[in-house]
Amino acid sequence: MSAVEVTSILGGVDAAEAGKISAAASKGLAGGTARPLFYPYHWFSFRETTETPFGASSIRISCLVDGRTGLGATSDPFDVELRRVAVRDVLSCTIEEADALEQAKRFVRHAPKARRRAFVGARRELVESGLVYKPFWVVSTGSERAPLSVVVDGVTARWWVNRA
């Protein structure tokens, strides 16, 4: 098995917890083994500074751009860890960093928390960036006649059922 090191968003859901969530989501069907899956995101952190009636005001805005679809979203702060994982468990990133940065700039420009009263337009600078992977668990369950899999978010514990 070949392995690779990835920067992973730190999550609190392990394989055992994913199995419990899968059992509940599939209404108690016999569950299989939880297989990890690491999904790519380009992460950008911007500092936005504006001149307000009370002086300069600065905020940080983080944005994650999906490494496969290019969709952007602001994000709450998160911790990361360097993990050594099997290559087969890592989805490839298909969006170039430069394209993701342009998407992040467009998205952050319209982010609600970026809209503040100011004398002049905001100055925005890129502070940090990198490729991060969000952990998921895929649990195959059901029967041979009606297989299904439950995908569990390794950070938020949200889940989705996929019928084969």
PELIN-V958700 format. One record per pair of residues at least 4 apart in sequence whose ideal C-beta (glycine too) atoms are under 8 Angstrom apart, sorted by the first residue. I is the first residue (numbers start at 1). GAP is how many residues later the second one is. D is the distance in Angstrom with one decimal. If there is no record, write none. Layout:
# PELIN-V958700
I_GAP_D + I_GAP_D
This chain:
# PELIN-V958700
1_85_5.3 + 1_86_7.9 + 1_87_7.7 + 2_84_7.3 + 2_85_4.9 + 3_81_5.1 + 3_82_6.3 + 3_83_5.8 + 3_84_6.6 + 4_80_7.4 + 4_81_6.6 + 4_83_5.3 + 4_86_6.2 + 5_77_5.8 + 5_78_6.9 + 5_79_5.3 + 5_80_7.9 + 6_32_5.7 + 6_76_7.6 + 6_77_5.8 + 6_79_5.9 + 6_84_6.1 + 6_127_4.7 + 7_73_5.1 + 7_74_7.6 + 7_75_5.9 + 7_76_7.9 + 7_123_6.3 + 7_124_6.8 + 7_125_5.1 + 7_126_6.7 + 8_30_6.3 + 8_72_6.4 + 8_73_5.7 + 8_74_7.6 + 8_75_4.7 + 8_77_7.8 + 8_124_7.0 + 8_125_5.0 + 8_126_7.5 + 8_127_5.7 + 9_69_5.1 + 9_70_7.6 + 9_71_5.9 + 9_123_5.6 + 9_124_7.1 + 9_125_5.0 + 9_126_6.8 + 9_146_5.7 + 10_68_6.8 + 10_69_4.2 + 10_70_6.1 + 10_71_5.3 + 10_145_7.7 + 11_123_7.7 + 11_124_4.8 + 11_142_7.8 + 11_143_3.7 + 11_144_4.0 + 12_5_7.9 + 12_142_7.9 + 12_143_7.2 + 12_145_7.6 + 13_4_4.8 + 13_5_5.7 + 13_8_7.5 + 13_122_7.7 + 13_124_6.7 + 13_139_6.2 + 13_140_7.2 + 13_141_4.7 + 13_142_7.2 + 13_144_5.2 + 14_4_7.0 + 15_4_6.5 + 15_18_7.7 + 15_19_4.1 + 15_21_7.6 + 15_122_6.4 + 16_4_6.8 + 16_18_7.9 + 17_4_6.4 + 17_135_7.9 + 17_140_7.2 + 18_4_6.1 + 18_16_4.2 + 18_119_3.5 + 18_121_5.9 + 18_134_4.3 + 18_136_7.5 + 19_4_6.4 + 19_12_5.3 + 19_15_5.4 + 19_120_6.2 + 20_4_6.6 + 21_4_6.0 + 21_129_7.1 + 21_131_5.0 + 21_136_6.3 + 21_138_5.4 + 22_4_5.9 + 22_9_5.0 + 22_12_7.2 + 22_115_7.9 + 22_117_3.8 + 22_119_5.8 + 22_128_4.0 + 22_130_6.5 + 22_137_7.3 + 23_5_5.9 + 23_6_7.4 + 23_8_5.3 + 23_118_7.7 + 24_4_7.8 + 25_125_4.9 + 25_134_5.0 + 25_136_5.8 + 26_5_7.1 + 26_115_4.7 + 26_116_6.7 + 26_122_6.4 + 26_124_5.8 + 26_135_6.7 + 29_112_4.8 + 29_113_5.3 + 29_114_7.5 + 29_119_7.7 + 30_111_6.5 + 31_108_5.5 + 31_109_8.0 + 31_110_4.7 + 31_119_7.9 + 32_107_6.0 + 32_108_4.1 + 32_109_5.9 + 33_106_7.4 + 33_107_7.7 + 34_103_4.4 + 34_104_7.2 + 34_105_4.8 + 34_118_7.5 + 35_54_7.1 + 35_102_7.0 + 35_103_4.9 + 35_104_7.5 + 35_105_7.8 + 36_49_6.7 + 36_53_4.9 + 36_99_6.3 + 36_100_7.4 + 36_101_6.2 + 36_102_7.9 + 36_118_7.6 + 37_52_5.9 + 37_54_6.8 + 37_98_7.5 + 37_99_4.5 + 37_100_7.1 + 37_101_5.4 + 37_114_7.7 + 38_47_6.1 + 38_51_5.8 + 38_52_4.7 + 38_53_6.7 + 38_95_3.8 + 38_96_7.1 + 38_97_5.9 + 38_98_7.5 + 39_28_7.5 + 39_29_7.6 + 39_52_5.4 + 39_94_6.2 + 39_95_4.9 + 39_96_8.0 + 39_97_6.0 + 40_26_7.9 + 40_27_3.1 + 40_28_6.7 + 40_50_7.8 + 40_51_5.9 + 40_52_7.2 + 40_53_3.9 + 40_91_6.3 + 40_92_7.7 + 40_93_5.7 + 41_23_4.5 + 41_24_6.5 + 41_25_6.1 + 41_26_5.5 + 41_90_7.4 + 41_91_5.4 + 41_92_7.2 + 41_93_6.1 + 42_22_7.2 + 42_23_4.4 + 42_25_5.9 + 42_51_7.6 + 42_53_6.8 + 42_55_6.0 + 42_58_3.7 + 42_59_7.4 + 42_62_7.2 + 42_87_7.2 + 42_88_7.8 + 42_89_6.0 + 43_19_6.9 + 43_20_7.5 + 43_21_5.6 + 43_22_8.0 + 43_32_7.6 + 43_85_7.7 + 43_86_6.4 + 43_87_5.4 + 43_88_7.3 + 43_89_4.9 + 44_18_7.1 + 44_19_4.9 + 44_21_7.2 + 44_56_7.6 + 44_57_6.4 + 44_60_4.3 + 44_64_7.7 + 44_82_6.3 + 44_84_7.5 + 44_85_4.8 + 45_15_6.0 + 45_16_7.4 + 45_17_4.9 + 45_18_7.8 + 45_81_7.5 + 45_82_4.8 + 45_83_4.3 + 45_84_7.0 + 46_14_6.9 + 46_15_4.9 + 46_16_7.7 + 46_17_7.2 + 46_58_7.8 + 46_62_5.5 + 46_78_5.2 + 46_79_6.6 + 46_80_5.8 + 46_81_6.3 + 47_11_5.9 + 47_12_7.5 + 47_13_5.6 + 47_77_7.3 + 47_78_5.3 + 47_80_5.0 + 48_10_6.9 + 48_11_5.5 + 48_12_7.7 + 48_13_6.0 + 48_60_7.7 + 48_66_5.8 + 48_74_4.8 + 48_75_7.2 + 48_76_4.9 + 49_7_5.9 + 49_8_7.1 + 49_9_4.6 + 49_73_6.6 + 49_74_4.8 + 49_75_7.9 + 49_76_7.9 + 50_6_7.3 + 50_7_5.4 + 50_8_7.9 + 50_66_5.8 + 50_68_3.8 + 50_69_7.9 + 50_70_7.2 + 50_71_7.7 + 50_72_4.6 + 50_73_7.5 + 51_4_7.5 + 51_5_5.8 + 51_6_7.8 + 51_67_5.9 + 51_68_4.7 + 51_69_5.4 + 52_4_7.4 + 52_5_4.9 + 52_64_7.0 + 52_65_6.4 + 52_66_5.6 + 52_67_7.1 + 53_64_7.6 + 53_66_7.4 + 57_59_6.8 + 57_61_7.7 + 59_54_6.8 + 59_55_7.7 + 60_67_7.0 + 61_13_6.2 + 61_47_5.2 + 61_50_5.9 + 61_52_6.7 + 61_53_6.1 + 62_12_6.5 + 62_13_4.7 + 62_14_7.5 + 62_15_6.8 + 63_9_5.5 + 63_10_7.0 + 63_11_5.6 + 63_12_6.7 + 63_41_4.3 + 63_44_5.7 + 63_45_5.3 + 63_48_7.7 + 64_8_7.0 + 64_9_5.7 + 64_10_7.9 + 64_11_4.8 + 64_68_7.7 + 65_5_6.3 + 65_6_7.1 + 65_7_4.7 + 65_30_6.8 + 65_35_4.1 + 65_36_8.0 + 65_38_5.1 + 65_39_5.3 + 65_42_7.7 + 66_4_6.2 + 66_5_4.6 + 66_6_7.5 + 66_29_7.3 + 67_24_7.8 + 67_26_3.8 + 67_27_6.8 + 67_28_5.3 + 67_33_7.3 + 67_64_7.0 + 68_23_6.7 + 68_24_8.0 + 68_25_7.0 + 68_26_5.2 + 68_27_6.7 + 69_26_7.6 + 70_25_4.9 + 70_29_6.7 + 70_30_6.8 + 70_33_5.6 + 71_32_7.9 + 72_28_8.0 + 72_31_5.0 + 72_32_5.6 + 72_34_7.5 + 72_35_3.7 + 73_34_7.3 + 74_33_7.3 + 74_34_7.2 + 74_37_5.2 + 74_39_7.4 + 78_77_7.5 + 80_52_6.0 + 85_4_5.1 + 85_5_6.2 + 86_4_7.7 + 90_43_6.7 + 93_38_6.4 + 95_4_5.6 + 95_5_5.2 + 96_4_6.9 + 97_4_6.2 + 97_32_7.6 + 97_34_7.5 + 98_4_6.8 + 99_4_6.5 + 100_4_6.2 + 101_4_6.4 + 101_25_7.5 + 101_28_7.2 + 102_4_6.6 + 103_4_6.1 + 104_4_5.9 + 105_4_6.4 + 105_19_7.5 + 106_4_7.2 + 107_4_6.6 + 108_6_6.2 + 108_16_6.9 + 109_5_6.9 + 109_15_7.6 + 110_4_7.4 + 111_4_7.8 + 114_8_6.7 + 116_6_7.8 + 118_4_6.6 + 134_19_7.6 + 134_20_7.0 + 134_21_6.2 + 135_19_3.3 + 135_20_6.8 + 136_15_5.7 + 136_16_6.6 + 136_17_5.9 + 136_18_5.5 + 137_14_7.3 + 137_15_4.4 + 137_17_5.9 + 138_11_5.6 + 138_12_7.6 + 138_13_5.5 + 138_14_7.9 + 139_10_6.4 + 139_11_4.8 + 139_12_7.9 + 139_13_6.8 + 140_7_6.8 + 140_8_7.8 + 140_9_4.9 + 141_6_7.8 + 141_7_5.9 + 141_8_6.8 + 141_9_6.2 + 142_4_5.1 + 142_5_4.6 + 142_6_4.2 + 142_22_7.9 + 143_4_6.9 + 146_17_7.6 + 147_16_7.8 + 147_17_4.3 + 148_13_5.9 + 148_14_6.3 + 148_15_4.8 + 148_16_6.2 + 149_12_7.6 + 149_13_4.9 + 149_15_7.2 + 150_9_5.6 + 150_10_7.2 + 150_11_5.5 + 150_12_7.6 + 151_8_6.5 + 151_9_4.8 + 151_10_8.0 + 151_11_6.5 + 152_5_6.6 + 152_6_7.6 + 152_7_4.8 + 153_4_6.2 + 153_5_4.5 + 153_6_7.0
